[in-house]
Amino acid sequence: MPANITGIVPPVPTPFDQNGEIDEKAFRREVKFFLDKGVHGVCVGGSTGEGHTLTTDEFRRLIEVCAEEVNGRVPLVAGIIANSTREAVARARAIEHVNVAALQITPVHYVFKPDDDATFGHFKTLSGSVKQPVIIYNVVPWNYLSPALLLRIMREQPGVIGVKQSAGDLKLMADLLLDVPDGKVVLTAVDALLYPSFALGAHGTIAANPAAVPGACVALWNAVQRGDHVFAQEIHKRLLRFWNTIVGDNLPACVKHALSLQGCPDSFPRQPMPVPTARQKEAIAPALRHLLEIEGGEQMVAAE
């Protein structure tokens, strides 16, 4: 089990041009930007990366490119958003030749919700059919898996190494952490509450905030790990104000805009997702500036 999938693991946005084509050069620059910020891993093909819009060939190529840029320095997680067990297995097998530490896989999401036994079977088949370990991406609102089911899958399926817990209910996160089996990980995607998630013992995060402001999120993680909760709470307050400016149905587009303000190439979301509005941009810029000031405080702490 790759226990090194901890800390700040941003889901890399996929930069598209105006025609909806992937800008590979911009993608490479993004990966380098994240590595320069000291992240502990990267994820490709997640929700913030608009993985639901990618073809299998596009997904394969992005994983290959990211692996080249990472070159083994941090774990690479591949995000698979698929609507059947067969499709998820096919996507995983398409990247078997790449050094991927784990697969982040959603439950199915189109209208028809399997019962608990069928969902258990879904992840049993997945973990038994692919060579990479699996992290359950618990994100689908109408197919949201209970702590009891998640714990059952983790206990009974060795190939399932953890859960990425999304949505805003910190009690469900706490319940998972209370009984998580030894050697398994619980990652938080409760973007508004990363600080309390870390304080409760979450093993790390794969979420939109780390994709938008990786340096601040690394600073938050480091502060909690060393027990500096005064500094961590200050980061939390600034991070929450920033989060409130980017959250919405065009979140990936707002993340891309925030990255462009930090020197990454500007890019578009894939249609039909709209670009950020003028009002969103006006709100993002000052909240981002206020948050990025905290990175200087982290550098001072590291130098002591």
Backbone hydrogen bonds, N-H to C=O, Kabsch-Sander energy under -0.5 kcal/mol:
donor,donor_aa,acceptor,acceptor_aa,energy
3,A,1,M,-2.0
5,I,2,P,-1.6
6,T,4,N,-1.9
7,G,203,H,-2.1
9,V,7,G,-0.7
9,V,205,T,-2.6
12,V,10,P,-0.8
12,V,43,C,-2.9
16,F,268,F,-1.3
17,D,21,E,-2.6
20,G,17,D,-2.1
23,D,15,P,-2.9
24,E,22,I,-1.0
27,F,23,D,-2.1
28,R,24,E,-2.3
29,R,25,K,-1.8
30,E,26,A,-2.1
31,V,27,F,-2.2
32,K,28,R,-2.2
33,F,29,R,-2.2
34,F,30,E,-2.3
35,L,31,V,-2.3
36,D,32,K,-2.5
37,K,33,F,-1.1
38,G,35,L,-1.6
39,V,34,F,-1.5
40,H,8,I,-2.4
41,G,8,I,-0.8
42,V,75,P,-2.1
43,C,10,P,-2.4
44,V,77,V,-2.4
45,G,12,V,-0.5
50,E,47,S,-1.9
51,G,46,G,-2.8
53,T,50,E,-2.0
54,L,51,G,-1.1
59,F,55,T,-2.7
60,R,56,T,-2.6
61,R,57,D,-2.2
62,L,58,E,-2.4
63,I,59,F,-2.1
64,E,60,R,-2.3
65,V,61,R,-2.6
66,C,62,L,-2.6
67,A,63,I,-2.4
68,E,64,E,-1.8
69,E,65,V,-2.1
70,V,66,C,-3.0
71,N,67,A,-2.7
73,R,70,V,-1.9
77,V,42,V,-2.9
77,V,75,P,-0.5
78,A,102,A,-2.4
79,G,44,V,-3.9
79,G,77,V,-0.6
80,I,78,A,-0.5
80,I,104,Q,-3.6
81,I,79,G,-0.6
82,A,80,I,-0.7
88,A,84,S,-2.1
89,V,85,T,-2.4
90,A,86,R,-2.3
91,R,87,E,-2.3
92,A,88,A,-2.2
93,R,89,V,-2.5
94,A,90,A,-1.4
95,I,91,R,-0.5
95,I,92,A,-1.2
96,E,93,R,-1.1
98,V,95,I,-1.8
100,V,98,V,-1.8
101,A,76,L,-2.5
102,A,76,L,-1.0
103,L,133,P,-2.8
104,Q,78,A,-3.0
105,I,103,L,-0.7
105,I,135,I,-2.5
106,T,80,I,-1.7
111,V,109,H,-1.1
112,F,110,Y,-3.7
113,K,111,V,-0.7
119,T,115,D,-2.5
120,F,116,D,-2.7
121,G,117,D,-2.3
122,H,118,A,-2.1
123,F,119,T,-2.0
124,K,120,F,-2.1
125,T,121,G,-2.7
126,L,122,H,-2.2
127,S,123,F,-2.5
128,G,124,K,-1.5
129,S,125,T,-0.8
129,S,126,L,-1.4
130,V,126,L,-1.1
134,V,159,G,-3.0
135,I,103,L,-3.5
136,I,162,G,-2.5
137,Y,105,I,-3.0
138,N,136,I,-1.0
138,N,164,K,-2.1
139,V,137,Y,-1.5
143,N,140,V,-1.5
144,Y,141,P,-0.7
145,L,143,N,-0.5
150,L,146,S,-2.6
151,L,147,P,-2.8
152,R,148,A,-1.9
153,I,149,L,-2.5
154,M,150,L,-2.5
155,R,151,L,-2.4
156,E,152,R,-2.2
157,Q,153,I,-2.0
160,V,157,Q,-1.9
161,I,134,V,-2.4
161,I,159,G,-0.8
162,G,134,V,-0.9
163,V,185,V,-2.1
164,K,136,I,-3.6
165,Q,163,V,-0.7
165,Q,187,L,-3.0
166,S,138,N,-1.8
166,S,164,K,-0.6
170,L,168,G,-1.1
173,M,169,D,-1.2
174,A,170,L,-2.5
175,D,171,K,-2.5
176,L,172,L,-2.0
177,L,173,M,-2.4
178,L,174,A,-1.9
179,D,175,D,-1.1
179,D,176,L,-0.6
180,V,176,L,-0.9
184,K,181,P,-1.9
185,V,161,I,-2.2
187,L,163,V,-3.2
187,L,185,V,-0.5
188,T,204,G,-2.7
189,A,165,Q,-2.8
191,D,189,A,-1.6
193,L,190,V,-2.1
194,L,191,D,-0.9
197,S,193,L,-1.7
198,F,194,L,-2.7
199,A,195,Y,-2.6
200,L,196,P,-2.0
201,G,197,S,-0.7
201,G,198,F,-0.9
202,A,197,S,-2.5
203,H,186,V,-2.3
204,G,186,V,-0.6
205,T,7,G,-2.9
206,I,188,T,-0.9
211,A,207,A,-1.0
212,A,208,A,-1.9
213,V,209,N,-3.2
217,C,213,V,-1.8
218,V,214,P,-2.5
219,A,215,G,-2.1
220,L,216,A,-2.1
221,W,217,C,-2.6
222,N,218,V,-2.7
223,A,219,A,-2.2
224,V,220,L,-2.2
225,Q,221,W,-2.4
226,R,222,N,-1.8
227,G,224,V,-1.0
228,D,223,A,-2.7
229,H,227,G,-1.5
232,A,228,D,-2.0
233,Q,229,H,-2.3
234,E,230,V,-1.5
235,I,231,F,-2.3
236,H,232,A,-2.6
237,K,233,Q,-2.2
238,R,234,E,-1.9
239,L,235,I,-3.2
240,L,236,H,-2.8
241,R,237,K,-1.9
242,F,238,R,-2.1
243,W,239,L,-3.0
244,N,240,L,-2.3
245,T,242,F,-1.8
246,I,242,F,-0.8
246,I,243,W,-1.1
247,V,243,W,-2.2
251,L,248,G,-1.6
253,A,250,N,-0.5
254,C,250,N,-1.9
255,V,251,L,-2.5
256,K,252,P,-2.1
257,H,253,A,-1.8
258,A,254,C,-2.4
259,L,255,V,-2.3
260,S,256,K,-2.1
261,L,257,H,-1.6
262,Q,259,L,-1.3
263,G,260,S,-1.3
264,C,259,L,-2.2
268,F,16,F,-2.8
273,M,270,R,-1.8
281,K,277,T,-2.4
282,E,278,A,-2.2
283,A,279,R,-1.6
284,I,280,Q,-2.6
285,A,281,K,-2.0
287,A,283,A,-1.2
288,L,284,I,-2.7
289,R,285,A,-2.3
290,H,286,P,-2.3
291,L,287,A,-1.8
292,L,288,L,-2.8
293,E,289,R,-1.2
294,I,291,L,-1.8
295,E,292,L,-1.1
296,G,292,L,-0.6
296,G,293,E,-0.8
297,G,293,E,-0.7
298,E,294,I,-1.6
299,Q,295,E,-2.1
300,M,296,G,-1.8
301,V,297,G,-1.9
302,A,298,E,-2.5
303,A,299,Q,-1.4
304,E,300,M,-0.7
304,E,301,V,-1.0
